[in-house]
Structure formats: C-alpha cells, structure tokens
C-alpha cells in the first residue's frame, strides 16, 4: 500500500458494486497457500478490493479511500497488529488481532 497500514471495510458481494470501469485482477498466493483476488483500477492502478478465489459467497475487503462513504466508515478493528511499526500510536477502543 505504500503506507504503514491500510484501511479496509468488509462488504458482502450483494452490497458492493463498481460504478464505472472494469477492474484488473491479480491472484496473490499467501505463504499459507491461500489465494486472494486483488482488484485494481484498470486506468490508474488504485487498489479497489481483495476477495477470496473460487466458488461460494464473496466478502470484499474494500479499500476505504475508493468509496464515496469513506467519512462514515470508521475503523473498529486492527488486524495483523503484530507487524505494526513501533512508532505508530495505539488506537484506543478498537479490537486488536495480532494475526489473521
């Protein structure tokens, strides 16, 4: 992401739509072997979302900066906190998960 963290919001497939264009998809394989589809804007390269690969219902991890509702989408959980940079402040009132 080019930053110390990224802000995403989970959304079920039926509650997410792209209003313009068709994303480019890259399939990323984690060290665990899990595969995730990473979607990018075909014009500017901005990361739009990540989701599972294969059949079944999808939950999109939407990058908050790409949404019109970004001011209302207030973070409530920190995931992968174990890799947080030591100079970052603690965010009070959030659920913290060391890894996923």
MODELLER restraints for C-alpha pairs under 7 A, 6 or more apart:
rsr = mdl.restraints
at = mdl.atoms
rsr.add(forms.Gaussian(group=physical.xy_distance, feature=features.Distance(at['CA:4:A'], at['CA:85:A']), mean=6.97, stdev=0.5))
rsr.add(forms.Gaussian(group=physical.xy_distance, feature=features.Distance(at['CA:7:A'], at['CA:63:A']), mean=6.09, stdev=0.5))
rsr.add(forms.Gaussian(group=physical.xy_distance, feature=features.Distance(at['CA:7:A'], at['CA:64:A']), mean=5.85, stdev=0.5))
rsr.add(forms.Gaussian(group=physical.xy_distance, feature=features.Distance(at['CA:8:A'], at['CA:61:A']), mean=5.58, stdev=0.5))
rsr.add(forms.Gaussian(group=physical.xy_distance, feature=features.Distance(at['CA:8:A'], at['CA:62:A']), mean=5.12, stdev=0.5))
rsr.add(forms.Gaussian(group=physical.xy_distance, feature=features.Distance(at['CA:8:A'], at['CA:63:A']), mean=4.54, stdev=0.5))
rsr.add(forms.Gaussian(group=physical.xy_distance, feature=features.Distance(at['CA:8:A'], at['CA:64:A']), mean=5.30, stdev=0.5))
rsr.add(forms.Gaussian(group=physical.xy_distance, feature=features.Distance(at['CA:9:A'], at['CA:61:A']), mean=5.46, stdev=0.5))
rsr.add(forms.Gaussian(group=physical.xy_distance, feature=features.Distance(at['CA:9:A'], at['CA:62:A']), mean=5.23, stdev=0.5))
rsr.add(forms.Gaussian(group=physical.xy_distance, feature=features.Distance(at['CA:9:A'], at['CA:63:A']), mean=6.70, stdev=0.5))
rsr.add(forms.Gaussian(group=physical.xy_distance, feature=features.Distance(at['CA:9:A'], at['CA:64:A']), mean=6.42, stdev=0.5))
rsr.add(forms.Gaussian(group=physical.xy_distance, feature=features.Distance(at['CA:10:A'], at['CA:59:A']), mean=6.22, stdev=0.5))
rsr.add(forms.Gaussian(group=physical.xy_distance, feature=features.Distance(at['CA:10:A'], at['CA:60:A']), mean=5.51, stdev=0.5))
rsr.add(forms.Gaussian(group=physical.xy_distance, feature=features.Distance(at['CA:10:A'], at['CA:61:A']), mean=4.62, stdev=0.5))
rsr.add(forms.Gaussian(group=physical.xy_distance, feature=features.Distance(at['CA:10:A'], at['CA:62:A']), mean=6.24, stdev=0.5))
rsr.add(forms.Gaussian(group=physical.xy_distance, feature=features.Distance(at['CA:11:A'], at['CA:59:A']), mean=5.41, stdev=0.5))
rsr.add(forms.Gaussian(group=physical.xy_distance, feature=features.Distance(at['CA:11:A'], at['CA:60:A']), mean=5.18, stdev=0.5))
rsr.add(forms.Gaussian(group=physical.xy_distance, feature=features.Distance(at['CA:11:A'], at['CA:61:A']), mean=6.60, stdev=0.5))
rsr.add(forms.Gaussian(group=physical.xy_distance, feature=features.Distance(at['CA:12:A'], at['CA:58:A']), mean=6.10, stdev=0.5))
rsr.add(forms.Gaussian(group=physical.xy_distance, feature=features.Distance(at['CA:12:A'], at['CA:59:A']), mean=4.37, stdev=0.5))
rsr.add(forms.Gaussian(group=physical.xy_distance, feature=features.Distance(at['CA:12:A'], at['CA:60:A']), mean=6.19, stdev=0.5))
rsr.add(forms.Gaussian(group=physical.xy_distance, feature=features.Distance(at['CA:13:A'], at['CA:58:A']), mean=5.27, stdev=0.5))
rsr.add(forms.Gaussian(group=physical.xy_distance, feature=features.Distance(at['CA:13:A'], at['CA:59:A']), mean=5.62, stdev=0.5))
rsr.add(forms.Gaussian(group=physical.xy_distance, feature=features.Distance(at['CA:13:A'], at['CA:60:A']), mean=6.54, stdev=0.5))
rsr.add(forms.Gaussian(group=physical.xy_distance, feature=features.Distance(at['CA:22:A'], at['CA:42:A']), mean=6.65, stdev=0.5))
rsr.add(forms.Gaussian(group=physical.xy_distance, feature=features.Distance(at['CA:23:A'], at['CA:39:A']), mean=5.71, stdev=0.5))
rsr.add(forms.Gaussian(group=physical.xy_distance, feature=features.Distance(at['CA:23:A'], at['CA:40:A']), mean=5.25, stdev=0.5))
rsr.add(forms.Gaussian(group=physical.xy_distance, feature=features.Distance(at['CA:23:A'], at['CA:41:A']), mean=4.88, stdev=0.5))
rsr.add(forms.Gaussian(group=physical.xy_distance, feature=features.Distance(at['CA:23:A'], at['CA:42:A']), mean=5.33, stdev=0.5))
rsr.add(forms.Gaussian(group=physical.xy_distance, feature=features.Distance(at['CA:24:A'], at['CA:39:A']), mean=5.60, stdev=0.5))
rsr.add(forms.Gaussian(group=physical.xy_distance, feature=features.Distance(at['CA:24:A'], at['CA:40:A']), mean=5.18, stdev=0.5))
rsr.add(forms.Gaussian(group=physical.xy_distance, feature=features.Distance(at['CA:24:A'], at['CA:41:A']), mean=6.26, stdev=0.5))
rsr.add(forms.Gaussian(group=physical.xy_distance, feature=features.Distance(at['CA:24:A'], at['CA:42:A']), mean=5.42, stdev=0.5))
rsr.add(forms.Gaussian(group=physical.xy_distance, feature=features.Distance(at['CA:25:A'], at['CA:37:A']), mean=6.24, stdev=0.5))
rsr.add(forms.Gaussian(group=physical.xy_distance, feature=features.Distance(at['CA:25:A'], at['CA:38:A']), mean=5.56, stdev=0.5))
rsr.add(forms.Gaussian(group=physical.xy_distance, feature=features.Distance(at['CA:25:A'], at['CA:39:A']), mean=4.58, stdev=0.5))
rsr.add(forms.Gaussian(group=physical.xy_distance, feature=features.Distance(at['CA:25:A'], at['CA:40:A']), mean=6.41, stdev=0.5))
rsr.add(forms.Gaussian(group=physical.xy_distance, feature=features.Distance(at['CA:26:A'], at['CA:37:A']), mean=5.76, stdev=0.5))
rsr.add(forms.Gaussian(group=physical.xy_distance, feature=features.Distance(at['CA:26:A'], at['CA:38:A']), mean=5.08, stdev=0.5))
rsr.add(forms.Gaussian(group=physical.xy_distance, feature=features.Distance(at['CA:26:A'], at['CA:39:A']), mean=6.46, stdev=0.5))
rsr.add(forms.Gaussian(group=physical.xy_distance, feature=features.Distance(at['CA:27:A'], at['CA:35:A']), mean=6.47, stdev=0.5))
rsr.add(forms.Gaussian(group=physical.xy_distance, feature=features.Distance(at['CA:27:A'], at['CA:36:A']), mean=5.63, stdev=0.5))
rsr.add(forms.Gaussian(group=physical.xy_distance, feature=features.Distance(at['CA:27:A'], at['CA:37:A']), mean=4.57, stdev=0.5))
rsr.add(forms.Gaussian(group=physical.xy_distance, feature=features.Distance(at['CA:27:A'], at['CA:38:A']), mean=6.05, stdev=0.5))
rsr.add(forms.Gaussian(group=physical.xy_distance, feature=features.Distance(at['CA:28:A'], at['CA:35:A']), mean=5.59, stdev=0.5))
rsr.add(forms.Gaussian(group=physical.xy_distance, feature=features.Distance(at['CA:28:A'], at['CA:36:A']), mean=5.29, stdev=0.5))
rsr.add(forms.Gaussian(group=physical.xy_distance, feature=features.Distance(at['CA:28:A'], at['CA:37:A']), mean=6.34, stdev=0.5))
rsr.add(forms.Gaussian(group=physical.xy_distance, feature=features.Distance(at['CA:28:A'], at['CA:38:A']), mean=6.90, stdev=0.5))
rsr.add(forms.Gaussian(group=physical.xy_distance, feature=features.Distance(at['CA:29:A'], at['CA:35:A']), mean=4.47, stdev=0.5))
rsr.add(forms.Gaussian(group=physical.xy_distance, feature=features.Distance(at['CA:29:A'], at['CA:36:A']), mean=6.53, stdev=0.5))
rsr.add(forms.Gaussian(group=physical.xy_distance, feature=features.Distance(at['CA:35:A'], at['CA:52:A']), mean=6.64, stdev=0.5))
rsr.add(forms.Gaussian(group=physical.xy_distance, feature=features.Distance(at['CA:35:A'], at['CA:53:A']), mean=6.07, stdev=0.5))
rsr.add(forms.Gaussian(group=physical.xy_distance, feature=features.Distance(at['CA:36:A'], at['CA:50:A']), mean=6.37, stdev=0.5))
rsr.add(forms.Gaussian(group=physical.xy_distance, feature=features.Distance(at['CA:36:A'], at['CA:51:A']), mean=5.56, stdev=0.5))
rsr.add(forms.Gaussian(group=physical.xy_distance, feature=features.Distance(at['CA:36:A'], at['CA:52:A']), mean=4.79, stdev=0.5))
rsr.add(forms.Gaussian(group=physical.xy_distance, feature=features.Distance(at['CA:36:A'], at['CA:53:A']), mean=5.58, stdev=0.5))
rsr.add(forms.Gaussian(group=physical.xy_distance, feature=features.Distance(at['CA:37:A'], at['CA:50:A']), mean=5.43, stdev=0.5))
rsr.add(forms.Gaussian(group=physical.xy_distance, feature=features.Distance(at['CA:37:A'], at['CA:51:A']), mean=5.28, stdev=0.5))
rsr.add(forms.Gaussian(group=physical.xy_distance, feature=features.Distance(at['CA:37:A'], at['CA:52:A']), mean=5.98, stdev=0.5))
rsr.add(forms.Gaussian(group=physical.xy_distance, feature=features.Distance(at['CA:37:A'], at['CA:53:A']), mean=5.90, stdev=0.5))
rsr.add(forms.Gaussian(group=physical.xy_distance, feature=features.Distance(at['CA:38:A'], at['CA:49:A']), mean=6.09, stdev=0.5))
rsr.add(forms.Gaussian(group=physical.xy_distance, feature=features.Distance(at['CA:38:A'], at['CA:50:A']), mean=4.50, stdev=0.5))
rsr.add(forms.Gaussian(group=physical.xy_distance, feature=features.Distance(at['CA:38:A'], at['CA:51:A']), mean=6.84, stdev=0.5))
rsr.add(forms.Gaussian(group=physical.xy_distance, feature=features.Distance(at['CA:39:A'], at['CA:47:A']), mean=6.00, stdev=0.5))
rsr.add(forms.Gaussian(group=physical.xy_distance, feature=features.Distance(at['CA:39:A'], at['CA:48:A']), mean=5.48, stdev=0.5))
rsr.add(forms.Gaussian(group=physical.xy_distance, feature=features.Distance(at['CA:39:A'], at['CA:49:A']), mean=5.34, stdev=0.5))
rsr.add(forms.Gaussian(group=physical.xy_distance, feature=features.Distance(at['CA:39:A'], at['CA:50:A']), mean=6.11, stdev=0.5))
rsr.add(forms.Gaussian(group=physical.xy_distance, feature=features.Distance(at['CA:40:A'], at['CA:46:A']), mean=5.39, stdev=0.5))
rsr.add(forms.Gaussian(group=physical.xy_distance, feature=features.Distance(at['CA:40:A'], at['CA:47:A']), mean=4.36, stdev=0.5))
rsr.add(forms.Gaussian(group=physical.xy_distance, feature=features.Distance(at['CA:40:A'], at['CA:48:A']), mean=5.29, stdev=0.5))
rsr.add(forms.Gaussian(group=physical.xy_distance, feature=features.Distance(at['CA:41:A'], at['CA:47:A']), mean=6.49, stdev=0.5))
rsr.add(forms.Gaussian(group=physical.xy_distance, feature=features.Distance(at['CA:41:A'], at['CA:48:A']), mean=6.66, stdev=0.5))
rsr.add(forms.Gaussian(group=physical.xy_distance, feature=features.Distance(at['CA:47:A'], at['CA:63:A']), mean=6.96, stdev=0.5))
rsr.add(forms.Gaussian(group=physical.xy_distance, feature=features.Distance(at['CA:48:A'], at['CA:62:A']), mean=6.02, stdev=0.5))
rsr.add(forms.Gaussian(group=physical.xy_distance, feature=features.Distance(at['CA:48:A'], at['CA:63:A']), mean=5.56, stdev=0.5))
rsr.add(forms.Gaussian(group=physical.xy_distance, feature=features.Distance(at['CA:48:A'], at['CA:66:A']), mean=6.41, stdev=0.5))
rsr.add(forms.Gaussian(group=physical.xy_distance, feature=features.Distance(at['CA:49:A'], at['CA:60:A']), mean=6.06, stdev=0.5))
rsr.add(forms.Gaussian(group=physical.xy_distance, feature=features.Distance(at['CA:49:A'], at['CA:61:A']), mean=5.20, stdev=0.5))
rsr.add(forms.Gaussian(group=physical.xy_distance, feature=features.Distance(at['CA:49:A'], at['CA:62:A']), mean=4.34, stdev=0.5))
rsr.add(forms.Gaussian(group=physical.xy_distance, feature=features.Distance(at['CA:49:A'], at['CA:63:A']), mean=5.72, stdev=0.5))
rsr.add(forms.Gaussian(group=physical.xy_distance, feature=features.Distance(at['CA:50:A'], at['CA:60:A']), mean=5.78, stdev=0.5))
rsr.add(forms.Gaussian(group=physical.xy_distance, feature=features.Distance(at['CA:50:A'], at['CA:61:A']), mean=5.14, stdev=0.5))
rsr.add(forms.Gaussian(group=physical.xy_distance, feature=features.Distance(at['CA:50:A'], at['CA:62:A']), mean=6.81, stdev=0.5))
rsr.add(forms.Gaussian(group=physical.xy_distance, feature=features.Distance(at['CA:51:A'], at['CA:58:A']), mean=6.51, stdev=0.5))
rsr.add(forms.Gaussian(group=physical.xy_distance, feature=features.Distance(at['CA:51:A'], at['CA:59:A']), mean=6.07, stdev=0.5))
rsr.add(forms.Gaussian(group=physical.xy_distance, feature=features.Distance(at['CA:51:A'], at['CA:60:A']), mean=4.92, stdev=0.5))
rsr.add(forms.Gaussian(group=physical.xy_distance, feature=features.Distance(at['CA:51:A'], at['CA:61:A']), mean=6.26, stdev=0.5))
rsr.add(forms.Gaussian(group=physical.xy_distance, feature=features.Distance(at['CA:52:A'], at['CA:58:A']), mean=6.52, stdev=0.5))
rsr.add(forms.Gaussian(group=physical.xy_distance, feature=features.Distance(at['CA:64:A'], at['CA:70:A']), mean=5.51, stdev=0.5))
rsr.add(forms.Gaussian(group=physical.xy_distance, feature=features.Distance(at['CA:76:A'], at['CA:94:A']), mean=4.95, stdev=0.5))
rsr.add(forms.Gaussian(group=physical.xy_distance, feature=features.Distance(at['CA:76:A'], at['CA:95:A']), mean=6.43, stdev=0.5))
rsr.add(forms.Gaussian(group=physical.xy_distance, feature=features.Distance(at['CA:77:A'], at['CA:94:A']), mean=5.05, stdev=0.5))
rsr.add(forms.Gaussian(group=physical.xy_distance, feature=features.Distance(at['CA:77:A'], at['CA:95:A']), mean=4.57, stdev=0.5))
rsr.add(forms.Gaussian(group=physical.xy_distance, feature=features.Distance(at['CA:77:A'], at['CA:96:A']), mean=5.80, stdev=0.5))
rsr.add(forms.Gaussian(group=physical.xy_distance, feature=features.Distance(at['CA:78:A'], at['CA:94:A']), mean=6.75, stdev=0.5))
rsr.add(forms.Gaussian(group=physical.xy_distance, feature=features.Distance(at['CA:78:A'], at['CA:95:A']), mean=6.18, stdev=0.5))
rsr.add(forms.Gaussian(group=physical.xy_distance, feature=features.Distance(at['CA:78:A'], at['CA:96:A']), mean=4.75, stdev=0.5))
rsr.add(forms.Gaussian(group=physical.xy_distance, feature=features.Distance(at['CA:78:A'], at['CA:97:A']), mean=5.96, stdev=0.5))
rsr.add(forms.Gaussian(group=physical.xy_distance, feature=features.Distance(at['CA:79:A'], at['CA:96:A']), mean=6.23, stdev=0.5))
rsr.add(forms.Gaussian(group=physical.xy_distance, feature=features.Distance(at['CA:79:A'], at['CA:97:A']), mean=4.78, stdev=0.5))
rsr.add(forms.Gaussian(group=physical.xy_distance, feature=features.Distance(at['CA:79:A'], at['CA:98:A']), mean=6.16, stdev=0.5))
rsr.add(forms.Gaussian(group=physical.xy_distance, feature=features.Distance(at['CA:79:A'], at['CA:99:A']), mean=6.05, stdev=0.5))
rsr.add(forms.Gaussian(group=physical.xy_distance, feature=features.Distance(at['CA:79:A'], at['CA:100:A']), mean=6.61, stdev=0.5))
rsr.add(forms.Gaussian(group=physical.xy_distance, feature=features.Distance(at['CA:80:A'], at['CA:97:A']), mean=6.10, stdev=0.5))
rsr.add(forms.Gaussian(group=physical.xy_distance, feature=features.Distance(at['CA:80:A'], at['CA:98:A']), mean=4.84, stdev=0.5))
rsr.add(forms.Gaussian(group=physical.xy_distance, feature=features.Distance(at['CA:80:A'], at['CA:99:A']), mean=4.21, stdev=0.5))
rsr.add(forms.Gaussian(group=physical.xy_distance, feature=features.Distance(at['CA:80:A'], at['CA:100:A']), mean=6.37, stdev=0.5))
rsr.add(forms.Gaussian(group=physical.xy_distance, feature=features.Distance(at['CA:81:A'], at['CA:96:A']), mean=6.59, stdev=0.5))
rsr.add(forms.Gaussian(group=physical.xy_distance, feature=features.Distance(at['CA:81:A'], at['CA:97:A']), mean=5.99, stdev=0.5))
rsr.add(forms.Gaussian(group=physical.xy_distance, feature=features.Distance(at['CA:81:A'], at['CA:98:A']), mean=4.52, stdev=0.5))
rsr.add(forms.Gaussian(group=physical.xy_distance, feature=features.Distance(at['CA:81:A'], at['CA:99:A']), mean=6.59, stdev=0.5))
rsr.add(forms.Gaussian(group=physical.xy_distance, feature=features.Distance(at['CA:82:A'], at['CA:98:A']), mean=4.74, stdev=0.5))
rsr.add(forms.Gaussian(group=physical.xy_distance, feature=features.Distance(at['CA:82:A'], at['CA:99:A']), mean=6.59, stdev=0.5))
